[in-house]
Amino acid sequence: MKIEEIRSKTDSELGYEMDRMERDLFDQRFRAAVESAKSPAMITQLRRSIARIKTVLHERRGGIRGQEAR
């Protein structure tokens, strides 16, 4: 997920996306441990997307950068 997409969403939408991605990350890690991973790069992409969402939420809470109207 690109940073522009993340910044265009509301906090509740970001919370939902983060929960979904964290579940997907858990599933990917579990599959990688049990069987051979079909796409090991997916774990890295999920981790980075979760970090981007957390960063944007932190910026909004701290007033560093507000939510742009779109």
Distance bins in CASP14 RR format, pairs under 12 A and 6 or more apart:
PFRMAT RR
TARGET T0000
AUTHOR 0000-0000-0000
RMODE 2
METHOD distances of the structure
MODEL  1
1 7 0 0 0 0 0 1 0 0 0 0 0
1 8 0 0 0 0 0 1 0 0 0 0 0
1 9 0 0 0 0 1 0 0 0 0 0 0
1 13 0 0 0 0 0 1 0 0 0 0 0
1 14 0 0 0 0 1 0 0 0 0 0 0
1 17 1 0 0 1 0 0 0 0 0 0 0
1 18 0 0 0 0 0 1 0 0 0 0 0
1 20 0 0 0 0 0 1 0 0 0 0 0
1 21 0 0 0 0 1 0 0 0 0 0 0
1 24 0 0 0 0 0 1 0 0 0 0 0
1 45 0 0 0 0 1 0 0 0 0 0 0
1 46 0 0 0 0 1 0 0 0 0 0 0
1 47 0 0 0 0 0 1 0 0 0 0 0
1 48 0 0 0 0 1 0 0 0 0 0 0
1 49 1 0 1 0 0 0 0 0 0 0 0
1 50 0 0 0 0 1 0 0 0 0 0 0
1 51 0 0 0 0 0 1 0 0 0 0 0
1 52 1 0 0 1 0 0 0 0 0 0 0
1 53 1 0 0 1 0 0 0 0 0 0 0
1 56 0 0 0 0 0 1 0 0 0 0 0
2 8 0 0 0 0 1 0 0 0 0 0 0
2 9 0 0 0 0 0 1 0 0 0 0 0
2 45 0 0 0 0 0 1 0 0 0 0 0
2 48 0 0 0 0 0 1 0 0 0 0 0
2 49 0 0 0 0 1 0 0 0 0 0 0
2 52 0 0 0 0 1 0 0 0 0 0 0
2 53 0 0 0 0 0 1 0 0 0 0 0
2 56 0 0 0 0 0 1 0 0 0 0 0
3 9 0 0 0 0 0 1 0 0 0 0 0
3 14 0 0 0 0 0 1 0 0 0 0 0
3 48 0 0 0 0 0 1 0 0 0 0 0
3 49 0 0 0 0 1 0 0 0 0 0 0
3 51 0 0 0 0 0 1 0 0 0 0 0
3 52 1 0 1 0 0 0 0 0 0 0 0
3 53 0 0 0 0 1 0 0 0 0 0 0
3 55 0 0 0 0 1 0 0 0 0 0 0
3 56 1 0 0 1 0 0 0 0 0 0 0
3 59 0 0 0 0 0 1 0 0 0 0 0
3 65 0 0 0 0 0 1 0 0 0 0 0
3 68 0 0 0 0 0 1 0 0 0 0 0
4 52 0 0 0 0 0 1 0 0 0 0 0
4 56 0 0 0 0 0 1 0 0 0 0 0
4 68 0 0 0 0 1 0 0 0 0 0 0
4 70 0 0 0 0 1 0 0 0 0 0 0
5 13 0 0 0 0 0 1 0 0 0 0 0
5 14 0 0 0 0 0 1 0 0 0 0 0
5 17 0 0 0 0 1 0 0 0 0 0 0
5 49 0 0 0 0 1 0 0 0 0 0 0
5 52 0 0 0 0 1 0 0 0 0 0 0
5 53 0 0 0 0 0 1 0 0 0 0 0
5 56 0 0 0 0 0 1 0 0 0 0 0
5 70 0 0 0 0 0 1 0 0 0 0 0
6 13 0 0 0 0 1 0 0 0 0 0 0
6 14 1 0 0 1 0 0 0 0 0 0 0
6 15 0 0 0 0 0 1 0 0 0 0 0
6 17 0 0 0 0 1 0 0 0 0 0 0
6 18 0 0 0 0 1 0 0 0 0 0 0
6 21 0 0 0 0 0 1 0 0 0 0 0
6 48 0 0 0 0 0 1 0 0 0 0 0
6 49 0 0 0 0 1 0 0 0 0 0 0
6 50 0 0 0 0 0 1 0 0 0 0 0
6 51 0 0 0 0 0 1 0 0 0 0 0
6 52 1 0 1 0 0 0 0 0 0 0 0
6 53 1 0 1 0 0 0 0 0 0 0 0
6 54 0 0 0 0 0 1 0 0 0 0 0
6 55 0 0 0 0 1 0 0 0 0 0 0
6 56 1 0 1 0 0 0 0 0 0 0 0
6 57 0 0 0 0 1 0 0 0 0 0 0
6 59 0 0 0 0 0 1 0 0 0 0 0
6 60 0 0 0 0 0 1 0 0 0 0 0
6 65 0 0 0 0 0 1 0 0 0 0 0
6 67 0 0 0 0 0 1 0 0 0 0 0
6 68 0 0 0 0 0 1 0 0 0 0 0
6 70 0 0 0 0 0 1 0 0 0 0 0
7 13 0 0 0 0 0 1 0 0 0 0 0
7 14 0 0 0 0 1 0 0 0 0 0 0
7 52 0 0 0 0 1 0 0 0 0 0 0
7 53 0 0 0 0 0 1 0 0 0 0 0
7 55 0 0 0 0 0 1 0 0 0 0 0
7 56 1 0 1 0 0 0 0 0 0 0 0
7 57 0 0 0 0 0 1 0 0 0 0 0
7 59 0 0 0 0 1 0 0 0 0 0 0
7 60 0 0 0 0 1 0 0 0 0 0 0
7 65 0 0 0 0 1 0 0 0 0 0 0
7 66 0 0 0 0 1 0 0 0 0 0 0
7 67 1 0 0 1 0 0 0 0 0 0 0
7 68 1 0 1 0 0 0 0 0 0 0 0
7 69 0 0 0 0 0 1 0 0 0 0 0
7 70 0 0 0 0 1 0 0 0 0 0 0
8 14 0 0 0 0 0 1 0 0 0 0 0
8 17 0 0 0 0 0 1 0 0 0 0 0
8 56 0 0 0 0 0 1 0 0 0 0 0
8 67 0 0 0 0 1 0 0 0 0 0 0
8 68 1 0 0 1 0 0 0 0 0 0 0
8 69 0 0 0 0 1 0 0 0 0 0 0
8 70 1 0 1 0 0 0 0 0 0 0 0
9 15 0 0 0 0 1 0 0 0 0 0 0
9 16 0 0 0 0 1 0 0 0 0 0 0
9 17 1 0 0 1 0 0 0 0 0 0 0
9 18 0 0 0 0 0 1 0 0 0 0 0
9 52 0 0 0 0 0 1 0 0 0 0 0
9 53 0 0 0 0 1 0 0 0 0 0 0
9 56 0 0 0 0 1 0 0 0 0 0 0
9 57 0 0 0 0 0 1 0 0 0 0 0
9 60 0 0 0 0 0 1 0 0 0 0 0
9 67 0 0 0 0 1 0 0 0 0 0 0
9 68 0 0 0 0 0 1 0 0 0 0 0
9 70 0 0 0 0 1 0 0 0 0 0 0
10 16 0 0 0 0 1 0 0 0 0 0 0
10 17 0 0 0 0 0 1 0 0 0 0 0
10 56 0 0 0 0 0 1 0 0 0 0 0
10 57 0 0 0 0 0 1 0 0 0 0 0
10 60 0 0 0 0 1 0 0 0 0 0 0
10 66 0 0 0 0 0 1 0 0 0 0 0
10 67 1 0 0 1 0 0 0 0 0 0 0
10 68 0 0 0 0 0 1 0 0 0 0 0
10 69 0 0 0 0 0 1 0 0 0 0 0
10 70 0 0 0 0 0 1 0 0 0 0 0
11 17 0 0 0 0 0 1 0 0 0 0 0
11 18 0 0 0 0 0 1 0 0 0 0 0
11 53 0 0 0 0 0 1 0 0 0 0 0
11 54 0 0 0 0 0 1 0 0 0 0 0
11 56 0 0 0 0 1 0 0 0 0 0 0
11 57 1 0 0 1 0 0 0 0 0 0 0
11 58 0 0 0 0 0 1 0 0 0 0 0
11 59 0 0 0 0 0 1 0 0 0 0 0
11 60 1 0 0 1 0 0 0 0 0 0 0
11 61 0 0 0 0 1 0 0 0 0 0 0
11 66 0 0 0 0 0 1 0 0 0 0 0
11 67 1 0 0 1 0 0 0 0 0 0 0
12 18 0 0 0 0 0 1 0 0 0 0 0
12 19 0 0 0 0 0 1 0 0 0 0 0
12 57 0 0 0 0 0 1 0 0 0 0 0
12 60 0 0 0 0 0 1 0 0 0 0 0
12 67 0 0 0 0 0 1 0 0 0 0 0
13 19 0 0 0 0 0 1 0 0 0 0 0
13 20 0 0 0 0 0 1 0 0 0 0 0
13 53 0 0 0 0 1 0 0 0 0 0 0
13 56 0 0 0 0 0 1 0 0 0 0 0
13 57 0 0 0 0 0 1 0 0 0 0 0
13 67 0 0 0 0 0 1 0 0 0 0 0
13 70 0 0 0 0 0 1 0 0 0 0 0
14 20 0 0 0 0 0 1 0 0 0 0 0
14 21 0 0 0 0 0 1 0 0 0 0 0
14 49 0 0 0 0 0 1 0 0 0 0 0
14 50 0 0 0 0 0 1 0 0 0 0 0
14 52 0 0 0 0 1 0 0 0 0 0 0
14 53 1 0 1 0 0 0 0 0 0 0 0
14 54 0 0 0 0 1 0 0 0 0 0 0
14 55 0 0 0 0 0 1 0 0 0 0 0
14 56 1 0 0 1 0 0 0 0 0 0 0
14 57 1 0 1 0 0 0 0 0 0 0 0
14 58 0 0 0 0 0 1 0 0 0 0 0
14 59 0 0 0 0 0 1 0 0 0 0 0
14 60 0 0 0 0 1 0 0 0 0 0 0
14 61 0 0 0 0 0 1 0 0 0 0 0
14 67 0 0 0 0 1 0 0 0 0 0 0
15 21 0 0 0 0 1 0 0 0 0 0 0
15 22 0 0 0 0 1 0 0 0 0 0 0
15 50 0 0 0 0 0 1 0 0 0 0 0
15 53 1 0 0 1 0 0 0 0 0 0 0
15 54 0 0 0 0 1 0 0 0 0 0 0
15 56 0 0 0 0 0 1 0 0 0 0 0
15 57 1 0 0 1 0 0 0 0 0 0 0
15 60 0 0 0 0 0 1 0 0 0 0 0
16 22 0 0 0 0 0 1 0 0 0 0 0
16 23 0 0 0 0 0 1 0 0 0 0 0
16 53 0 0 0 0 0 1 0 0 0 0 0
17 23 0 0 0 0 0 1 0 0 0 0 0
17 24 0 0 0 0 0 1 0 0 0 0 0
17 46 0 0 0 0 0 1 0 0 0 0 0
17 49 0 0 0 0 1 0 0 0 0 0 0
17 50 0 0 0 0 1 0 0 0 0 0 0
17 52 0 0 0 0 0 1 0 0 0 0 0
17 53 1 0 0 1 0 0 0 0 0 0 0
17 54 0 0 0 0 0 1 0 0 0 0 0
17 56 0 0 0 0 0 1 0 0 0 0 0
17 57 0 0 0 0 0 1 0 0 0 0 0
18 24 0 0 0 0 0 1 0 0 0 0 0
18 25 0 0 0 0 0 1 0 0 0 0 0
18 46 0 0 0 0 0 1 0 0 0 0 0
18 47 0 0 0 0 0 1 0 0 0 0 0
18 49 0 0 0 0 1 0 0 0 0 0 0
18 50 1 0 1 0 0 0 0 0 0 0 0
18 51 0 0 0 0 0 1 0 0 0 0 0
18 52 0 0 0 0 1 0 0 0 0 0 0
18 53 1 0 1 0 0 0 0 0 0 0 0
18 54 1 0 0 1 0 0 0 0 0 0 0
18 55 0 0 0 0 0 1 0 0 0 0 0
18 56 0 0 0 0 0 1 0 0 0 0 0
18 57 0 0 0 0 1 0 0 0 0 0 0
19 25 0 0 0 0 0 1 0 0 0 0 0
19 26 0 0 0 0 0 1 0 0 0 0 0
19 50 0 0 0 0 1 0 0 0 0 0 0
19 53 0 0 0 0 0 1 0 0 0 0 0
20 26 0 0 0 0 0 1 0 0 0 0 0
20 27 0 0 0 0 0 1 0 0 0 0 0
20 46 0 0 0 0 1 0 0 0 0 0 0
20 49 0 0 0 0 0 1 0 0 0 0 0
20 50 0 0 0 0 0 1 0 0 0 0 0
20 53 0 0 0 0 0 1 0 0 0 0 0
21 27 0 0 0 0 0 1 0 0 0 0 0
21 28 0 0 0 0 0 1 0 0 0 0 0
21 42 0 0 0 0 0 1 0 0 0 0 0
21 43 0 0 0 0 0 1 0 0 0 0 0
21 45 0 0 0 0 1 0 0 0 0 0 0
21 46 1 0 1 0 0 0 0 0 0 0 0
21 47 0 0 0 0 1 0 0 0 0 0 0
21 48 0 0 0 0 0 1 0 0 0 0 0
21 49 1 0 1 0 0 0 0 0 0 0 0
21 50 1 0 1 0 0 0 0 0 0 0 0
21 51 0 0 0 0 0 1 0 0 0 0 0
21 52 0 0 0 0 0 1 0 0 0 0 0
21 53 1 0 0 1 0 0 0 0 0 0 0
21 54 0 0 0 0 0 1 0 0 0 0 0
22 28 0 0 0 0 0 1 0 0 0 0 0
22 29 0 0 0 0 0 1 0 0 0 0 0
22 46 0 0 0 0 1 0 0 0 0 0 0
22 47 0 0 0 0 1 0 0 0 0 0 0
22 49 0 0 0 0 0 1 0 0 0 0 0
22 50 1 0 0 1 0 0 0 0 0 0 0
22 51 0 0 0 0 0 1 0 0 0 0 0
22 53 0 0 0 0 1 0 0 0 0 0 0
22 54 0 0 0 0 0 1 0 0 0 0 0
23 29 0 0 0 0 0 1 0 0 0 0 0
23 30 0 0 0 0 0 1 0 0 0 0 0
23 46 0 0 0 0 1 0 0 0 0 0 0
23 50 0 0 0 0 0 1 0 0 0 0 0
24 30 0 0 0 0 0 1 0 0 0 0 0
24 31 0 0 0 0 0 1 0 0 0 0 0
24 39 0 0 0 0 0 1 0 0 0 0 0
24 42 0 0 0 0 1 0 0 0 0 0 0
24 43 0 0 0 0 1 0 0 0 0 0 0
24 45 0 0 0 0 0 1 0 0 0 0 0
24 46 1 0 1 0 0 0 0 0 0 0 0
24 47 0 0 0 0 0 1 0 0 0 0 0
24 49 0 0 0 0 1 0 0 0 0 0 0
24 50 0 0 0 0 1 0 0 0 0 0 0
25 31 0 0 0 0 0 1 0 0 0 0 0
25 32 0 0 0 0 0 1 0 0 0 0 0
25 42 0 0 0 0 1 0 0 0 0 0 0
25 43 1 0 0 1 0 0 0 0 0 0 0
25 44 0 0 0 0 0 1 0 0 0 0 0
25 45 0 0 0 0 1 0 0 0 0 0 0
25 46 1 0 1 0 0 0 0 0 0 0 0
25 47 1 0 0 1 0 0 0 0 0 0 0
25 48 0 0 0 0 0 1 0 0 0 0 0
25 49 0 0 0 0 1 0 0 0 0 0 0
25 50 1 0 0 1 0 0 0 0 0 0 0
25 51 0 0 0 0 0 1 0 0 0 0 0
26 32 0 0 0 0 0 1 0 0 0 0 0
26 33 0 0 0 0 0 1 0 0 0 0 0
26 43 0 0 0 0 0 1 0 0 0 0 0
26 46 0 0 0 0 1 0 0 0 0 0 0
26 47 0 0 0 0 0 1 0 0 0 0 0
26 50 0 0 0 0 0 1 0 0 0 0 0
27 33 0 0 0 0 0 1 0 0 0 0 0
27 34 0 0 0 0 0 1 0 0 0 0 0
27 35 0 0 0 0 0 1 0 0 0 0 0
27 37 0 0 0 0 0 1 0 0 0 0 0
27 42 0 0 0 0 0 1 0 0 0 0 0
27 43 0 0 0 0 0 1 0 0 0 0 0
27 46 0 0 0 0 1 0 0 0 0 0 0
28 34 0 0 0 0 0 1 0 0 0 0 0
28 35 0 0 0 0 0 1 0 0 0 0 0
28 37 1 0 0 1 0 0 0 0 0 0 0
28 38 0 0 0 0 1 0 0 0 0 0 0
28 39 0 0 0 0 1 0 0 0 0 0 0
28 40 0 0 0 0 1 0 0 0 0 0 0
28 41 0 0 0 0 0 1 0 0 0 0 0
28 42 1 0 1 0 0 0 0 0 0 0 0
28 43 1 0 1 0 0 0 0 0 0 0 0
28 44 0 0 0 0 1 0 0 0 0 0 0
28 45 0 0 0 0 1 0 0 0 0 0 0
28 46 1 0 0 1 0 0 0 0 0 0 0
28 47 0 0 0 0 1 0 0 0 0 0 0
28 50 0 0 0 0 0 1 0 0 0 0 0
29 35 0 0 0 0 0 1 0 0 0 0 0
29 37 0 0 0 0 1 0 0 0 0 0 0
29 40 0 0 0 0 0 1 0 0 0 0 0
29 42 0 0 0 0 0 1 0 0 0 0 0
29 43 1 0 0 1 0 0 0 0 0 0 0
29 44 0 0 0 0 0 1 0 0 0 0 0
29 46 0 0 0 0 1 0 0 0 0 0 0
29 47 0 0 0 0 1 0 0 0 0 0 0
30 37 0 0 0 0 0 1 0 0 0 0 0
30 43 0 0 0 0 0 1 0 0 0 0 0
31 37 1 0 0 1 0 0 0 0 0 0 0
31 38 1 0 0 1 0 0 0 0 0 0 0
31 39 0 0 0 0 1 0 0 0 0 0 0
31 40 0 0 0 0 0 1 0 0 0 0 0
31 42 0 0 0 0 1 0 0 0 0 0 0
31 43 0 0 0 0 1 0 0 0 0 0 0
32 38 0 0 0 0 1 0 0 0 0 0 0
32 39 0 0 0 0 1 0 0 0 0 0 0
32 40 1 0 0 1 0 0 0 0 0 0 0
32 41 0 0 0 0 0 1 0 0 0 0 0
32 42 0 0 0 0 1 0 0 0 0 0 0
32 43 1 0 0 1 0 0 0 0 0 0 0
32 44 0 0 0 0 0 1 0 0 0 0 0
32 46 0 0 0 0 0 1 0 0 0 0 0
33 40 0 0 0 0 0 1 0 0 0 0 0
33 43 0 0 0 0 0 1 0 0 0 0 0
37 43 1 0 0 1 0 0 0 0 0 0 0
37 44 0 0 0 0 0 1 0 0 0 0 0
39 45 0 0 0 0 1 0 0 0 0 0 0
39 46 0 0 0 0 0 1 0 0 0 0 0
40 46 0 0 0 0 0 1 0 0 0 0 0
40 47 0 0 0 0 0 1 0 0 0 0 0
41 47 0 0 0 0 0 1 0 0 0 0 0
41 48 0 0 0 0 0 1 0 0 0 0 0
42 48 0 0 0 0 0 1 0 0 0 0 0
42 49 0 0 0 0 0 1 0 0 0 0 0
43 49 0 0 0 0 0 1 0 0 0 0 0
43 50 0 0 0 0 0 1 0 0 0 0 0
44 50 0 0 0 0 0 1 0 0 0 0 0
44 51 0 0 0 0 0 1 0 0 0 0 0
45 51 0 0 0 0 0 1 0 0 0 0 0
45 52 0 0 0 0 0 1 0 0 0 0 0
46 52 0 0 0 0 0 1 0 0 0 0 0
46 53 0 0 0 0 0 1 0 0 0 0 0
47 53 0 0 0 0 0 1 0 0 0 0 0
47 54 0 0 0 0 0 1 0 0 0 0 0
48 54 0 0 0 0 0 1 0 0 0 0 0
48 55 0 0 0 0 0 1 0 0 0 0 0
49 55 0 0 0 0 0 1 0 0 0 0 0
49 56 0 0 0 0 0 1 0 0 0 0 0
50 56 0 0 0 0 0 1 0 0 0 0 0
50 57 0 0 0 0 0 1 0 0 0 0 0
51 57 0 0 0 0 0 1 0 0 0 0 0
51 58 0 0 0 0 0 1 0 0 0 0 0
52 58 0 0 0 0 0 1 0 0 0 0 0
52 59 0 0 0 0 0 1 0 0 0 0 0
53 59 0 0 0 0 0 1 0 0 0 0 0
53 60 0 0 0 0 0 1 0 0 0 0 0
54 60 0 0 0 0 0 1 0 0 0 0 0
54 61 0 0 0 0 0 1 0 0 0 0 0
55 61 0 0 0 0 0 1 0 0 0 0 0
55 62 0 0 0 0 0 1 0 0 0 0 0
55 64 0 0 0 0 1 0 0 0 0 0 0
55 65 0 0 0 0 1 0 0 0 0 0 0
56 62 0 0 0 0 0 1 0 0 0 0 0
56 63 0 0 0 0 0 1 0 0 0 0 0
56 64 0 0 0 0 1 0 0 0 0 0 0
56 65 1 0 0 1 0 0 0 0 0 0 0
56 66 0 0 0 0 1 0 0 0 0 0 0
56 67 0 0 0 0 1 0 0 0 0 0 0
56 68 0 0 0 0 0 1 0 0 0 0 0
57 63 0 0 0 0 0 1 0 0 0 0 0
57 64 0 0 0 0 0 1 0 0 0 0 0
57 65 0 0 0 0 0 1 0 0 0 0 0
57 66 0 0 0 0 0 1 0 0 0 0 0
57 67 0 0 0 0 0 1 0 0 0 0 0
58 64 1 0 0 1 0 0 0 0 0 0 0
58 65 0 0 0 0 1 0 0 0 0 0 0
58 66 0 0 0 0 0 1 0 0 0 0 0
59 65 1 0 1 0 0 0 0 0 0 0 0
59 66 1 0 0 1 0 0 0 0 0 0 0
59 67 0 0 0 0 1 0 0 0 0 0 0
59 68 0 0 0 0 0 1 0 0 0 0 0
60 66 1 0 1 0 0 0 0 0 0 0 0
60 67 1 0 0 1 0 0 0 0 0 0 0
60 68 0 0 0 0 0 1 0 0 0 0 0
61 67 0 0 0 0 0 1 0 0 0 0 0
END
